[in-house]
Amino acid sequence: MCFPKDLKNIYFLKRLFLQLEAVKNLND
């Protein structure tokens, strides 16, 4: 089973988004 390239990009963006959310919470 091979994954589409988009799936990797979505996973990367999701992680990036979660990191940004964490930084926002720290800054509050």
Secondary structure, DSSP 4 states (H G I P E B T S, - for coil): ----HHHHHHHHHHHHHHHHHHHHHHH-
